[in-house]
Amino acid sequence: MGFAETFKALSDPIRRKILVILKEGKMSAGDIAEQFDMTAPTISYHLSQLKKAGLLFETKYKNYIYYEINVTVFEELMLWLTQFGGGNDEIES
């Protein structure tokens, strides 16, 4: 998993909304789908893209699959982004 896959997954507003929903904790695919006006296969596709990018964990329990955010990927992303922070370093020409 690299940043390219992460940014590609995050570029879709539906996927970003799924991540916001999952901030509250793990949820089943059905519970996530209830938050949207779209088909279950469409939600499944978005979940698979987030999982492929490493942004979600999946846990199987009985007949259900539960999804939760992989915080580690967000920590790595934030660490990488902080290098572009507004420090007082002057640019030498």
Backbone as JSON Lines, residues from 0, in Angstrom:
{"i":0,"aa":"M","n":[0.84,-1.18,0.0],"ca":[0.0,0.0,0.0],"c":[0.88,1.23,0.0]}
{"i":1,"aa":"G","n":[0.59,2.15,-0.9],"ca":[1.33,3.38,-0.95],"c":[0.39,4.57,-0.92]}
{"i":2,"aa":"F","n":[0.98,5.75,-0.91],"ca":[0.18,6.95,-0.85],"c":[-0.7,7.12,-2.08]}
{"i":3,"aa":"A","n":[-0.27,6.63,-3.24],"ca":[-1.09,6.75,-4.45],"c":[-2.45,6.08,-4.25]}
{"i":4,"aa":"E","n":[-2.44,4.86,-3.71],"ca":[-3.7,4.17,-3.46],"c":[-4.53,4.88,-2.39]}
{"i":5,"aa":"T","n":[-3.86,5.41,-1.4],"ca":[-4.55,6.12,-0.33],"c":[-5.25,7.36,-0.87]}
{"i":6,"aa":"F","n":[-4.52,8.16,-1.63],"ca":[-5.1,9.39,-2.18],"c":[-6.21,9.08,-3.19]}
{"i":7,"aa":"K","n":[-6.04,8.03,-3.97],"ca":[-7.08,7.64,-4.92],"c":[-8.36,7.26,-4.17]}
{"i":8,"aa":"A","n":[-8.22,6.49,-3.1],"ca":[-9.38,6.09,-2.32],"c":[-10.04,7.3,-1.66]}
{"i":9,"aa":"L","n":[-9.23,8.23,-1.19],"ca":[-9.76,9.41,-0.5],"c":[-10.33,10.44,-1.46]}
{"i":10,"aa":"S","n":[-10.09,10.29,-2.74],"ca":[-10.56,11.28,-3.71],"c":[-12.07,11.21,-3.92]}
{"i":11,"aa":"D","n":[-12.69,10.13,-3.52],"ca":[-14.13,9.96,-3.73],"c":[-14.92,10.45,-2.5]}
{"i":12,"aa":"P","n":[-15.9,11.33,-2.69],"ca":[-16.65,11.86,-1.54],"c":[-17.45,10.8,-0.79]}
{"i":13,"aa":"I","n":[-17.93,9.77,-1.46],"ca":[-18.65,8.71,-0.78],"c":[-17.73,7.98,0.18]}
{"i":14,"aa":"R","n":[-16.51,7.69,-0.27],"ca":[-15.54,6.99,0.59],"c":[-15.15,7.85,1.78]}
{"i":15,"aa":"R","n":[-15.01,9.15,1.56],"ca":[-14.68,10.04,2.67],"c":[-15.83,10.04,3.69]}
{"i":16,"aa":"K","n":[-17.07,10.03,3.2],"ca":[-18.22,10.01,4.12],"c":[-18.26,8.69,4.89]}
{"i":17,"aa":"I","n":[-17.94,7.59,4.23],"ca":[-17.88,6.29,4.93],"c":[-16.86,6.36,6.07]}
{"i":18,"aa":"L","n":[-15.72,6.96,5.81],"ca":[-14.69,7.06,6.85],"c":[-15.17,7.93,8.01]}
{"i":19,"aa":"V","n":[-15.88,9.01,7.71],"ca":[-16.42,9.87,8.76],"c":[-17.43,9.08,9.6]}
{"i":20,"aa":"I","n":[-18.27,8.3,8.95],"ca":[-19.25,7.47,9.66],"c":[-18.53,6.48,10.58]}
{"i":21,"aa":"L","n":[-17.44,5.9,10.09],"ca":[-16.72,4.89,10.86],"c":[-15.86,5.48,11.99]}
{"i":22,"aa":"K","n":[-15.78,6.8,12.07],"ca":[-15.08,7.41,13.21],"c":[-15.72,7.0,14.52]}
{"i":23,"aa":"E","n":[-17.02,6.73,14.49],"ca":[-17.76,6.37,15.7],"c":[-17.46,4.95,16.16]}
{"i":24,"aa":"G","n":[-16.87,4.13,15.29],"ca":[-16.56,2.76,15.66],"c":[-16.92,1.8,14.56]}
{"i":25,"aa":"K","n":[-16.64,0.53,14.78],"ca":[-16.87,-0.47,13.73],"c":[-18.35,-0.64,13.46]}
{"i":26,"aa":"M","n":[-18.64,-0.91,12.17],"ca":[-20.02,-1.09,11.73],"c":[-20.06,-2.17,10.66]}
{"i":27,"aa":"S","n":[-21.23,-2.79,10.54],"ca":[-21.42,-3.77,9.48],"c":[-21.65,-3.04,8.16]}
{"i":28,"aa":"A","n":[-21.47,-3.77,7.06],"ca":[-21.71,-3.19,5.74],"c":[-23.16,-2.74,5.62]}
{"i":29,"aa":"G","n":[-24.08,-3.51,6.18],"ca":[-25.49,-3.14,6.13],"c":[-25.78,-1.84,6.87]}
{"i":30,"aa":"D","n":[-25.15,-1.67,8.04],"ca":[-25.34,-0.44,8.8],"c":[-24.77,0.76,8.05]}
{"i":31,"aa":"I","n":[-23.65,0.56,7.39],"ca":[-23.05,1.63,6.59],"c":[-23.97,1.96,5.41]}
{"i":32,"aa":"A","n":[-24.47,0.94,4.75],"ca":[-25.32,1.14,3.57],"c":[-26.58,1.91,3.91]}
{"i":33,"aa":"E","n":[-27.1,1.74,5.13],"ca":[-28.31,2.46,5.54],"c":[-28.12,3.97,5.55]}
{"i":34,"aa":"Q","n":[-26.88,4.42,5.6],"ca":[-26.58,5.85,5.64],"c":[-26.62,6.5,4.24]}
{"i":35,"aa":"F","n":[-26.78,5.67,3.21],"ca":[-26.7,6.16,1.83],"c":[-27.93,5.75,1.04]}
{"i":36,"aa":"D","n":[-28.2,6.5,0.0],"ca":[-29.27,6.17,-0.92],"c":[-28.66,5.56,-2.18]}
{"i":37,"aa":"M","n":[-28.09,4.38,-2.02],"ca":[-27.49,3.66,-3.15],"c":[-27.54,2.17,-2.86]}
{"i":38,"aa":"T","n":[-27.25,1.39,-3.88],"ca":[-27.36,-0.06,-3.75],"c":[-26.26,-0.65,-2.87]}
{"i":39,"aa":"A","n":[-26.56,-1.81,-2.32],"ca":[-25.58,-2.52,-1.5],"c":[-24.31,-2.85,-2.29]}
{"i":40,"aa":"P","n":[-24.42,-3.29,-3.56],"ca":[-23.19,-3.54,-4.32],"c":[-22.32,-2.29,-4.51]}
{"i":41,"aa":"T","n":[-22.95,-1.13,-4.63],"ca":[-22.18,0.1,-4.76],"c":[-21.41,0.39,-3.48]}
{"i":42,"aa":"I","n":[-22.07,0.25,-2.35],"ca":[-21.4,0.44,-1.06],"c":[-20.28,-0.58,-0.89]}
{"i":43,"aa":"S","n":[-20.56,-1.81,-1.28],"ca":[-19.55,-2.87,-1.2],"c":[-18.31,-2.51,-2.03]}
{"i":44,"aa":"Y","n":[-18.53,-1.94,-3.2],"ca":[-17.41,-1.51,-4.04],"c":[-16.58,-0.45,-3.33]}
{"i":45,"aa":"H","n":[-17.24,0.55,-2.75],"ca":[-16.51,1.6,-2.04],"c":[-15.75,1.05,-0.84]}
{"i":46,"aa":"L","n":[-16.37,0.13,-0.12],"ca":[-15.69,-0.5,1.01],"c":[-14.46,-1.29,0.55]}
{"i":47,"aa":"S","n":[-14.59,-1.97,-0.57],"ca":[-13.45,-2.75,-1.08],"c":[-12.31,-1.83,-1.51]}
{"i":48,"aa":"Q","n":[-12.64,-0.67,-2.06],"ca":[-11.59,0.28,-2.45],"c":[-10.88,0.85,-1.22]}
{"i":49,"aa":"L","n":[-11.63,1.13,-0.19],"ca":[-11.02,1.61,1.05],"c":[-10.16,0.53,1.7]}
{"i":50,"aa":"K","n":[-10.64,-0.68,1.64],"ca":[-9.87,-1.81,2.19],"c":[-8.6,-2.03,1.37]}
{"i":51,"aa":"K","n":[-8.71,-1.98,0.05],"ca":[-7.56,-2.15,-0.84],"c":[-6.48,-1.11,-0.55]}
{"i":52,"aa":"A","n":[-6.91,0.1,-0.2],"ca":[-5.97,1.18,0.12],"c":[-5.43,1.06,1.54]}
{"i":53,"aa":"G","n":[-5.91,0.08,2.29],"ca":[-5.44,-0.12,3.66],"c":[-6.09,0.79,4.67]}
{"i":54,"aa":"L","n":[-7.14,1.5,4.27],"ca":[-7.78,2.45,5.17],"c":[-8.79,1.81,6.11]}
{"i":55,"aa":"L","n":[-9.19,0.57,5.81],"ca":[-10.15,-0.14,6.65],"c":[-9.64,-1.51,7.02]}
{"i":56,"aa":"F","n":[-10.04,-1.97,8.2],"ca":[-9.9,-3.35,8.61],"c":[-11.25,-4.01,8.46]}
{"i":57,"aa":"E","n":[-11.25,-5.29,8.22],"ca":[-12.5,-6.04,8.14],"c":[-12.41,-7.2,9.12]}
{"i":58,"aa":"T","n":[-13.48,-7.37,9.88],"ca":[-13.58,-8.44,10.85],"c":[-14.85,-9.22,10.58]}
{"i":59,"aa":"K","n":[-14.72,-10.54,10.49],"ca":[-15.9,-11.38,10.26],"c":[-16.38,-11.95,11.6]}
{"i":60,"aa":"Y","n":[-17.68,-11.83,11.82],"ca":[-18.3,-12.38,13.03],"c":[-19.65,-12.96,12.63]}
{"i":61,"aa":"K","n":[-19.77,-14.26,12.78],"ca":[-20.95,-15.0,12.34],"c":[-21.21,-14.72,10.86]}
{"i":62,"aa":"N","n":[-22.37,-14.19,10.52],"ca":[-22.69,-13.94,9.11],"c":[-22.43,-12.51,8.68]}
{"i":63,"aa":"Y","n":[-21.74,-11.75,9.51],"ca":[-21.54,-10.33,9.22],"c":[-20.07,-9.99,9.06]}
{"i":64,"aa":"I","n":[-19.82,-8.97,8.28],"ca":[-18.48,-8.4,8.15],"c":[-18.55,-7.0,8.74]}
{"i":65,"aa":"Y","n":[-17.66,-6.72,9.66],"ca":[-17.6,-5.4,10.3],"c":[-16.36,-4.66,9.79]}
{"i":66,"aa":"Y","n":[-16.52,-3.38,9.6],"ca":[-15.44,-2.53,9.11],"c":[-15.09,-1.5,10.16]}
{"i":67,"aa":"E","n":[-13.79,-1.2,10.24],"ca":[-13.31,-0.15,11.12],"c":[-12.1,0.52,10.49]}
{"i":68,"aa":"I","n":[-11.85,1.74,10.89],"ca":[-10.76,2.53,10.32],"c":[-9.41,1.98,10.77]}
{"i":69,"aa":"N","n":[-8.47,1.94,9.84],"ca":[-7.09,1.59,10.13],"c":[-6.36,2.9,10.44]}
{"i":70,"aa":"V","n":[-6.27,3.22,11.7],"ca":[-5.7,4.49,12.14],"c":[-4.23,4.62,11.74]}
{"i":71,"aa":"T","n":[-3.52,3.52,11.66],"ca":[-2.1,3.54,11.32],"c":[-1.84,4.24,9.99]}
{"i":72,"aa":"V","n":[-2.67,3.98,9.01],"ca":[-2.48,4.6,7.69],"c":[-2.67,6.11,7.8]}
{"i":73,"aa":"F","n":[-3.66,6.55,8.58],"ca":[-3.87,7.98,8.76],"c":[-2.71,8.62,9.51]}
{"i":74,"aa":"E","n":[-2.15,7.91,10.48],"ca":[-0.99,8.43,11.2],"c":[0.2,8.6,10.26]}
{"i":75,"aa":"E","n":[0.44,7.62,9.4],"ca":[1.53,7.71,8.43],"c":[1.31,8.87,7.46]}
{"i":76,"aa":"L","n":[0.08,9.03,7.01],"ca":[-0.26,10.11,6.1],"c":[-0.05,11.47,6.77]}
{"i":77,"aa":"M","n":[-0.5,11.61,8.0],"ca":[-0.33,12.87,8.72],"c":[1.15,13.18,8.96]}
{"i":78,"aa":"L","n":[1.91,12.16,9.28],"ca":[3.33,12.35,9.48],"c":[3.99,12.85,8.2]}
{"i":79,"aa":"W","n":[3.61,12.27,7.08],"ca":[4.15,12.68,5.8],"c":[3.75,14.12,5.47]}
{"i":80,"aa":"L","n":[2.47,14.46,5.74],"ca":[1.97,15.8,5.42],"c":[2.61,16.89,6.28]}
{"i":81,"aa":"T","n":[3.01,16.56,7.5],"ca":[3.58,17.57,8.38],"c":[4.89,18.13,7.85]}
{"i":82,"aa":"Q","n":[5.55,17.41,6.98],"ca":[6.8,17.94,6.42],"c":[6.55,19.18,5.56]}
{"i":83,"aa":"F","n":[5.3,19.41,5.18],"ca":[4.97,20.56,4.36],"c":[4.36,21.69,5.2]}
{"i":84,"aa":"G","n":[4.45,21.54,6.51],"ca":[3.88,22.54,7.41],"c":[4.54,23.89,7.25]}
{"i":85,"aa":"G","n":[3.9,24.88,7.79],"ca":[4.35,26.26,7.64],"c":[5.44,26.64,8.61]}
{"i":86,"aa":"G","n":[6.58,26.03,8.45],"ca":[7.72,26.42,9.28],"c":[8.28,27.76,8.85]}
{"i":87,"aa":"N","n":[9.21,28.29,9.59],"ca":[9.81,29.58,9.3],"c":[11.09,29.45,8.48]}
{"i":88,"aa":"D","n":[11.27,28.33,7.84],"ca":[12.46,28.13,7.04],"c":[12.43,29.05,5.82]}
{"i":89,"aa":"E","n":[13.55,29.72,5.59],"ca":[13.63,30.59,4.42],"c":[14.13,29.78,3.25]}
{"i":90,"aa":"I","n":[13.64,30.13,2.08],"ca":[14.08,29.47,0.85],"c":[15.33,30.17,0.37]}
{"i":91,"aa":"E","n":[16.35,29.36,0.14],"ca":[17.6,29.92,-0.38],"c":[17.55,29.91,-1.88]}
{"i":92,"aa":"S","n":[18.04,31.0,-2.49],"ca":[18.06,31.03,-3.95],"c":[19.46,30.99,-4.49]}
